[in-house]
Amino acid sequence: MMPEEYVAESVVEGLRDQVKGKRVLLVRAKVARDVIQIRYGLRAHQVDVVEAYETVVPLKSRDRLRTLMKDRIASRM
């Protein structure tokens, strides 16, 4: 199933009738919202959640971003 939009609500809508009374495996990001789990939980027999990945900013990128922001702020003064 390809959702119309890449948001949890669209996934729920697209699979709504397919999960009723079934066990669902939800593979998601570590910081994902609980929209799918909650809404499927109302229809599914059981929802198991697995956090498959985490998006992080590399330390070098953080340092570079701080420097760029400081330079930008300083140039406005």
Biopython code that builds the backbone (N, CA, C, O; Angstrom):
import numpy as np
from Bio.PDB.StructureBuilder import StructureBuilder

atoms = [
    (1, "MET", "N", (0.841, -1.166, 0.000)),
    (1, "MET", "CA", (0.000, 0.000, 0.000)),
    (1, "MET", "C", (0.891, 1.237, 0.000)),
    (1, "MET", "O", (1.814, 1.347, 0.807)),
    (2, "MET", "N", (0.612, 2.154, -0.900)),
    (2, "MET", "CA", (1.313, 3.439, -0.950)),
    (2, "MET", "C", (0.337, 4.505, -0.477)),
    (2, "MET", "O", (-0.675, 4.753, -1.133)),
    (3, "PRO", "N", (0.628, 5.135, 0.645)),
    (3, "PRO", "CA", (-0.304, 6.155, 1.125)),
    (3, "PRO", "C", (-0.322, 7.365, 0.200)),
    (3, "PRO", "O", (0.652, 7.644, -0.500)),
    (4, "GLU", "N", (-1.445, 8.079, 0.208)),
    (4, "GLU", "CA", (-1.551, 9.290, -0.612)),
    (4, "GLU", "C", (-0.598, 10.364, -0.108)),
    (4, "GLU", "O", (-0.035, 11.122, -0.897)),
    (5, "GLU", "N", (-0.420, 10.426, 1.201)),
    (5, "GLU", "CA", (0.530, 11.345, 1.822)),
    (5, "GLU", "C", (1.426, 10.530, 2.751)),
    (5, "GLU", "O", (1.007, 9.495, 3.268)),
    (6, "TYR", "N", (2.637, 10.985, 2.962)),
    (6, "TYR", "CA", (3.561, 10.255, 3.822)),
    (6, "TYR", "C", (3.452, 10.738, 5.257)),
    (6, "TYR", "O", (4.395, 11.282, 5.831)),
    (7, "VAL", "N", (2.264, 10.522, 5.819)),
    (7, "VAL", "CA", (1.985, 10.822, 7.223)),
    (7, "VAL", "C", (1.219, 9.637, 7.798)),
    (7, "VAL", "O", (0.563, 8.897, 7.064)),
    (8, "ALA", "N", (1.305, 9.464, 9.098)),
    (8, "ALA", "CA", (0.689, 8.310, 9.753)),
    (8, "ALA", "C", (-0.806, 8.205, 9.486)),
    (8, "ALA", "O", (-1.326, 7.107, 9.288)),
    (9, "GLU", "N", (-1.496, 9.330, 9.478)),
    (9, "GLU", "CA", (-2.940, 9.313, 9.266)),
    (9, "GLU", "C", (-3.311, 8.702, 7.920)),
    (9, "GLU", "O", (-4.325, 8.014, 7.811)),
    (10, "SER", "N", (-2.507, 8.945, 6.906)),
    (10, "SER", "CA", (-2.772, 8.396, 5.584)),
    (10, "SER", "C", (-2.536, 6.882, 5.548)),
    (10, "SER", "O", (-3.251, 6.158, 4.856)),
    (11, "VAL", "N", (-1.552, 6.414, 6.280)),
    (11, "VAL", "CA", (-1.294, 4.969, 6.374)),
    (11, "VAL", "C", (-2.473, 4.285, 7.064)),
    (11, "VAL", "O", (-2.942, 3.238, 6.620)),
    (12, "VAL", "N", (-2.944, 4.886, 8.151)),
    (12, "VAL", "CA", (-4.088, 4.328, 8.870)),
    (12, "VAL", "C", (-5.300, 4.238, 7.951)),
    (12, "VAL", "O", (-5.986, 3.217, 7.920)),
    (13, "GLU", "N", (-5.560, 5.292, 7.213)),
    (13, "GLU", "CA", (-6.707, 5.318, 6.297)),
    (13, "GLU", "C", (-6.575, 4.235, 5.220)),
    (13, "GLU", "O", (-7.547, 3.549, 4.905)),
    (14, "GLY", "N", (-5.384, 4.086, 4.665)),
    (14, "GLY", "CA", (-5.171, 3.126, 3.594)),
    (14, "GLY", "C", (-5.289, 1.676, 4.022)),
    (14, "GLY", "O", (-5.671, 0.824, 3.220)),
    (15, "LEU", "N", (-4.968, 1.384, 5.271)),
    (15, "LEU", "CA", (-5.002, -0.003, 5.755)),
    (15, "LEU", "C", (-6.151, -0.289, 6.712)),
    (15, "LEU", "O", (-6.257, -1.388, 7.256)),
    (16, "ARG", "N", (-6.992, 0.683, 6.910)),
    (16, "ARG", "CA", (-8.063, 0.612, 7.910)),
    (16, "ARG", "C", (-8.822, -0.713, 7.905)),
    (16, "ARG", "O", (-8.942, -1.353, 8.949)),
    (17, "ASP", "N", (-9.324, -1.126, 6.777)),
    (17, "ASP", "CA", (-10.169, -2.330, 6.722)),
    (17, "ASP", "C", (-9.361, -3.625, 6.735)),
    (17, "ASP", "O", (-9.927, -4.702, 6.923)),
    (18, "GLN", "N", (-8.058, -3.536, 6.539)),
    (18, "GLN", "CA", (-7.233, -4.744, 6.443)),
    (18, "GLN", "C", (-6.709, -5.228, 7.793)),
    (18, "GLN", "O", (-6.196, -6.345, 7.870)),
    (19, "VAL", "N", (-6.815, -4.433, 8.859)),
    (19, "VAL", "CA", (-6.224, -4.819, 10.137)),
    (19, "VAL", "C", (-7.239, -5.279, 11.177)),
    (19, "VAL", "O", (-6.856, -5.756, 12.245)),
    (20, "LYS", "N", (-8.496, -5.145, 10.885)),
    (20, "LYS", "CA", (-9.525, -5.476, 11.863)),
    (20, "LYS", "C", (-9.380, -6.915, 12.359)),
    (20, "LYS", "O", (-9.452, -7.869, 11.584)),
    (21, "GLY", "N", (-9.174, -7.042, 13.662)),
    (21, "GLY", "CA", (-9.071, -8.356, 14.294)),
    (21, "GLY", "C", (-7.761, -9.079, 14.052)),
    (21, "GLY", "O", (-7.626, -10.238, 14.445)),
    (22, "LYS", "N", (-6.782, -8.431, 13.415)),
    (22, "LYS", "CA", (-5.516, -9.081, 13.100)),
    (22, "LYS", "C", (-4.398, -8.566, 13.999)),
    (22, "LYS", "O", (-4.540, -7.554, 14.685)),
    (23, "ARG", "N", (-3.300, -9.281, 13.976)),
    (23, "ARG", "CA", (-2.095, -8.856, 14.668)),
    (23, "ARG", "C", (-1.273, -8.023, 13.689)),
    (23, "ARG", "O", (-1.079, -8.424, 12.542)),
    (24, "VAL", "N", (-0.787, -6.856, 14.142)),
    (24, "VAL", "CA", (-0.071, -5.922, 13.281)),
    (24, "VAL", "C", (1.348, -5.717, 13.799)),
    (24, "VAL", "O", (1.555, -5.504, 14.994)),
    (25, "LEU", "N", (2.323, -5.783, 12.896)),
    (25, "LEU", "CA", (3.703, -5.440, 13.224)),
    (25, "LEU", "C", (3.963, -4.065, 12.637)),
    (25, "LEU", "O", (3.886, -3.869, 11.424)),
    (26, "LEU", "N", (4.270, -3.120, 13.503)),
    (26, "LEU", "CA", (4.519, -1.751, 13.086)),
    (26, "LEU", "C", (6.015, -1.466, 13.232)),
    (26, "LEU", "O", (6.535, -1.388, 14.344)),
    (27, "VAL", "N", (6.690, -1.312, 12.107)),
    (27, "VAL", "CA", (8.120, -1.011, 12.082)),
    (27, "VAL", "C", (8.250, 0.478, 11.802)),
    (27, "VAL", "O", (7.755, 0.973, 10.789)),
    (28, "ARG", "N", (8.923, 1.194, 12.713)),
    (28, "ARG", "CA", (8.937, 2.649, 12.597)),
    (28, "ARG", "C", (10.212, 3.256, 13.143)),
    (28, "ARG", "O", (11.088, 2.561, 13.659)),
    (29, "ALA", "N", (10.294, 4.563, 13.017)),
    (29, "ALA", "CA", (11.418, 5.320, 13.566)),
    (29, "ALA", "C", (11.278, 5.405, 15.084)),
    (29, "ALA", "O", (10.181, 5.276, 15.627)),
    (30, "LYS", "N", (12.383, 5.621, 15.746)),
    (30, "LYS", "CA", (12.382, 5.708, 17.206)),
    (30, "LYS", "C", (11.519, 6.866, 17.702)),
    (30, "LYS", "O", (10.866, 6.748, 18.739)),
    (31, "VAL", "N", (11.508, 7.968, 16.982)),
    (31, "VAL", "CA", (10.775, 9.154, 17.439)),
    (31, "VAL", "C", (9.424, 9.332, 16.747)),
    (31, "VAL", "O", (8.867, 10.430, 16.749)),
    (32, "ALA", "N", (8.905, 8.279, 16.165)),
    (32, "ALA", "CA", (7.622, 8.370, 15.452)),
    (32, "ALA", "C", (6.476, 8.654, 16.422)),
    (32, "ALA", "O", (6.510, 8.280, 17.594)),
    (33, "ARG", "N", (5.472, 9.324, 15.890)),
    (33, "ARG", "CA", (4.271, 9.563, 16.689)),
    (33, "ARG", "C", (3.511, 8.252, 16.868)),
    (33, "ARG", "O", (3.711, 7.309, 16.103)),
    (34, "ASP", "N", (2.653, 8.189, 17.860)),
    (34, "ASP", "CA", (1.891, 6.970, 18.158)),
    (34, "ASP", "C", (0.559, 6.889, 17.419)),
    (34, "ASP", "O", (-0.302, 6.091, 17.791)),
    (35, "VAL", "N", (0.377, 7.689, 16.393)),
    (35, "VAL", "CA", (-0.896, 7.740, 15.666)),
    (35, "VAL", "C", (-1.285, 6.362, 15.142)),
    (35, "VAL", "O", (-2.404, 5.906, 15.373)),
    (36, "ILE", "N", (-0.380, 5.701, 14.444)),
    (36, "ILE", "CA", (-0.701, 4.399, 13.847)),
    (36, "ILE", "C", (-0.984, 3.374, 14.931)),
    (36, "ILE", "O", (-1.970, 2.641, 14.856)),
    (37, "GLN", "N", (-0.138, 3.320, 15.921)),
    (37, "GLN", "CA", (-0.304, 2.344, 16.999)),
    (37, "GLN", "C", (-1.647, 2.536, 17.704)),
    (37, "GLN", "O", (-2.351, 1.563, 17.971)),
    (38, "ILE", "N", (-1.995, 3.760, 17.999)),
    (38, "ILE", "CA", (-3.247, 4.033, 18.704)),
    (38, "ILE", "C", (-4.447, 3.696, 17.835)),
    (38, "ILE", "O", (-5.370, 3.016, 18.285)),
    (39, "ARG", "N", (-4.441, 4.162, 16.603)),
    (39, "ARG", "CA", (-5.607, 3.932, 15.734)),
    (39, "ARG", "C", (-5.757, 2.472, 15.330)),
    (39, "ARG", "O", (-6.876, 1.962, 15.272)),
    (40, "TYR", "N", (-4.645, 1.788, 15.051)),
    (40, "TYR", "CA", (-4.736, 0.363, 14.740)),
    (40, "TYR", "C", (-5.135, -0.415, 15.982)),
    (40, "TYR", "O", (-5.874, -1.397, 15.902)),
    (41, "GLY", "N", (-4.643, 0.029, 17.126)),
    (41, "GLY", "CA", (-4.966, -0.648, 18.378)),
    (41, "GLY", "C", (-6.458, -0.696, 18.633)),
    (41, "GLY", "O", (-6.953, -1.601, 19.305)),
    (42, "LEU", "N", (-7.169, 0.271, 18.100)),
    (42, "LEU", "CA", (-8.623, 0.291, 18.256)),
    (42, "LEU", "C", (-9.293, -0.756, 17.378)),
    (42, "LEU", "O", (-10.412, -1.178, 17.666)),
    (43, "ARG", "N", (-8.621, -1.182, 16.305)),
    (43, "ARG", "CA", (-9.215, -2.125, 15.349)),
    (43, "ARG", "C", (-8.533, -3.494, 15.354)),
    (43, "ARG", "O", (-9.177, -4.521, 15.139)),
    (44, "ALA", "N", (-7.237, -3.494, 15.601)),
    (44, "ALA", "CA", (-6.463, -4.731, 15.501)),
    (44, "ALA", "C", (-6.572, -5.554, 16.783)),
    (44, "ALA", "O", (-6.916, -5.041, 17.848)),
    (45, "HIS", "N", (-6.273, -6.831, 16.649)),
    (45, "HIS", "CA", (-6.244, -7.717, 17.807)),
    (45, "HIS", "C", (-5.039, -7.367, 18.684)),
    (45, "HIS", "O", (-5.146, -7.317, 19.909)),
    (46, "GLN", "N", (-3.897, -7.128, 18.044)),
    (46, "GLN", "CA", (-2.670, -6.798, 18.776)),
    (46, "GLN", "C", (-1.757, -5.985, 17.862)),
    (46, "GLN", "O", (-1.668, -6.257, 16.665)),
    (47, "VAL", "N", (-1.083, -4.989, 18.428)),
    (47, "VAL", "CA", (-0.128, -4.182, 17.669)),
    (47, "VAL", "C", (1.228, -4.297, 18.351)),
    (47, "VAL", "O", (1.385, -3.898, 19.504)),
    (48, "ASP", "N", (2.213, -4.847, 17.631)),
    (48, "ASP", "CA", (3.588, -4.929, 18.127)),
    (48, "ASP", "C", (4.396, -3.848, 17.426)),
    (48, "ASP", "O", (4.339, -3.716, 16.203)),
    (49, "VAL", "N", (5.154, -3.071, 18.206)),
    (49, "VAL", "CA", (5.928, -1.967, 17.653)),
    (49, "VAL", "C", (7.419, -2.277, 17.758)),
    (49, "VAL", "O", (7.910, -2.668, 18.817)),
    (50, "VAL", "N", (8.129, -2.098, 16.646)),
    (50, "VAL", "CA", (9.577, -2.273, 16.610)),
    (50, "VAL", "C", (10.189, -0.970, 16.110)),
    (50, "VAL", "O", (9.840, -0.480, 15.037)),
    (51, "GLU", "N", (11.096, -0.421, 16.894)),
    (51, "GLU", "CA", (11.809, 0.791, 16.466)),
    (51, "GLU", "C", (12.990, 0.353, 15.614)),
    (51, "GLU", "O", (13.955, -0.216, 16.124)),
    (52, "ALA", "N", (12.910, 0.619, 14.312)),
    (52, "ALA", "CA", (13.891, 0.101, 13.368)),
    (52, "ALA", "C", (15.059, 1.047, 13.110)),
    (52, "ALA", "O", (16.145, 0.604, 12.736)),
    (53, "TYR", "N", (14.843, 2.330, 13.305)),
    (53, "TYR", "CA", (15.932, 3.264, 13.035)),
    (53, "TYR", "C", (15.742, 4.550, 13.819)),
    (53, "TYR", "O", (14.659, 4.849, 14.324)),
    (54, "GLU", "N", (16.832, 5.299, 13.904)),
    (54, "GLU", "CA", (16.832, 6.588, 14.590)),
    (54, "GLU", "C", (17.588, 7.581, 13.718)),
    (54, "GLU", "O", (18.696, 7.297, 13.263)),
    (55, "THR", "N", (17.000, 8.721, 13.492)),
    (55, "THR", "CA", (17.648, 9.756, 12.703)),
    (55, "THR", "C", (18.430, 10.659, 13.656)),
    (55, "THR", "O", (17.873, 11.197, 14.613)),
    (56, "VAL", "N", (19.709, 10.816, 13.386)),
    (56, "VAL", "CA", (20.551, 11.660, 14.237)),
    (56, "VAL", "C", (21.377, 12.598, 13.365)),
    (56, "VAL", "O", (21.647, 12.316, 12.198)),
    (57, "VAL", "N", (21.767, 13.711, 13.957)),
    (57, "VAL", "CA", (22.638, 14.661, 13.280)),
    (57, "VAL", "C", (24.071, 14.342, 13.711)),
    (57, "VAL", "O", (24.355, 14.327, 14.908)),
    (58, "PRO", "N", (24.973, 14.088, 12.773)),
    (58, "PRO", "CA", (26.361, 13.795, 13.136)),
    (58, "PRO", "C", (26.978, 14.966, 13.914)),
    (58, "PRO", "O", (26.654, 16.127, 13.663)),
    (59, "LEU", "N", (27.864, 14.650, 14.852)),
    (59, "LEU", "CA", (28.478, 15.682, 15.680)),
    (59, "LEU", "C", (29.166, 16.759, 14.850)),
    (59, "LEU", "O", (29.048, 17.943, 15.166)),
    (60, "LYS", "N", (29.876, 16.375, 13.803)),
    (60, "LYS", "CA", (30.550, 17.362, 12.959)),
    (60, "LYS", "C", (29.544, 18.337, 12.358)),
    (60, "LYS", "O", (29.817, 19.532, 12.246)),
    (61, "SER", "N", (28.394, 17.827, 11.976)),
    (61, "SER", "CA", (27.359, 18.685, 11.397)),
    (61, "SER", "C", (26.798, 19.646, 12.433)),
    (61, "SER", "O", (26.501, 20.797, 12.113)),
    (62, "ARG", "N", (26.650, 19.188, 13.669)),
    (62, "ARG", "CA", (26.155, 20.054, 14.732)),
    (62, "ARG", "C", (27.112, 21.219, 14.947)),
    (62, "ARG", "O", (26.691, 22.373, 15.033)),
    (63, "ASP", "N", (28.394, 20.909, 15.031)),
    (63, "ASP", "CA", (29.399, 21.950, 15.244)),
    (63, "ASP", "C", (29.403, 22.947, 14.082)),
    (63, "ASP", "O", (29.484, 24.156, 14.295)),
    (64, "ARG", "N", (29.317, 22.442, 12.885)),
    (64, "ARG", "CA", (29.318, 23.310, 11.710)),
    (64, "ARG", "C", (28.081, 24.202, 11.680)),
    (64, "ARG", "O", (28.172, 25.384, 11.346)),
    (65, "LEU", "N", (26.947, 23.647, 12.023)),
    (65, "LEU", "CA", (25.709, 24.420, 12.055)),
    (65, "LEU", "C", (25.794, 25.532, 13.098)),
    (65, "LEU", "O", (25.382, 26.661, 12.834)),
    (66, "ARG", "N", (26.325, 25.219, 14.278)),
    (66, "ARG", "CA", (26.486, 26.249, 15.314)),
    (66, "ARG", "C", (27.379, 27.381, 14.816)),
    (66, "ARG", "O", (27.078, 28.556, 15.024)),
    (67, "THR", "N", (28.469, 27.022, 14.164)),
    (67, "THR", "CA", (29.394, 28.029, 13.640)),
    (67, "THR", "C", (28.713, 28.894, 12.593)),
    (67, "THR", "O", (28.837, 30.119, 12.619)),
    (68, "LEU", "N", (27.998, 28.268, 11.678)),
    (68, "LEU", "CA", (27.291, 29.016, 10.636)),
    (68, "LEU", "C", (26.247, 29.961, 11.234)),
    (68, "LEU", "O", (26.099, 31.097, 10.782)),
    (69, "MET", "N", (25.538, 29.493, 12.236)),
    (69, "MET", "CA", (24.514, 30.327, 12.859)),
    (69, "MET", "C", (25.149, 31.510, 13.599)),
    (69, "MET", "O", (24.634, 32.627, 13.541)),
    (70, "LYS", "N", (26.249, 31.269, 14.283)),
    (70, "LYS", "CA", (26.950, 32.352, 14.979)),
    (70, "LYS", "C", (27.437, 33.389, 13.971)),
    (70, "LYS", "O", (27.294, 34.592, 14.194)),
    (71, "ASP", "N", (28.011, 32.926, 12.867)),
    (71, "ASP", "CA", (28.495, 33.834, 11.823)),
    (71, "ASP", "C", (27.352, 34.652, 11.243)),
    (71, "ASP", "O", (27.500, 35.848, 10.990)),
    (72, "ARG", "N", (26.225, 34.009, 11.036)),
    (72, "ARG", "CA", (25.067, 34.710, 10.454)),
    (72, "ARG", "C", (24.540, 35.759, 11.426)),
    (72, "ARG", "O", (24.231, 36.879, 11.021)),
    (73, "ILE", "N", (24.436, 35.409, 12.686)),
    (73, "ILE", "CA", (23.966, 36.360, 13.679)),
    (73, "ILE", "C", (24.938, 37.530, 13.810)),
    (73, "ILE", "O", (24.523, 38.685, 13.898)),
    (74, "ALA", "N", (26.227, 37.221, 13.823)),
    (74, "ALA", "CA", (27.247, 38.262, 13.950)),
    (74, "ALA", "C", (27.211, 39.205, 12.750)),
    (74, "ALA", "O", (27.441, 40.404, 12.905)),
    (75, "SER", "N", (26.926, 38.683, 11.560)),
    (75, "SER", "CA", (26.909, 39.523, 10.353)),
    (75, "SER", "C", (25.691, 40.461, 10.327)),
    (75, "SER", "O", (25.699, 41.463, 9.613)),
    (76, "ARG", "N", (24.671, 40.145, 11.087)),
    (76, "ARG", "CA", (23.475, 40.997, 11.147)),
    (76, "ARG", "C", (23.647, 42.144, 12.143)),
    (76, "ARG", "O", (22.883, 43.109, 12.119)),
    (77, "MET", "N", (24.612, 42.043, 12.985)),
    (77, "MET", "CA", (24.800, 43.083, 14.014)),
    (77, "MET", "C", (25.658, 44.203, 13.541)),
    (77, "MET", "O", (25.907, 45.149, 14.288)),
]
sb = StructureBuilder()
sb.init_structure("model")
sb.init_model(0)
sb.init_chain("A")
sb.init_seg("    ")
for serial, (resi, resn, name, xyz) in enumerate(atoms, 1):
    if name == "N":
        sb.init_residue(resn, " ", resi, " ")
    sb.init_atom(name, np.array(xyz, "f"), 0.0, 1.0, " ", f" {name:<3s}", serial, name[0])
structure = sb.get_structure()
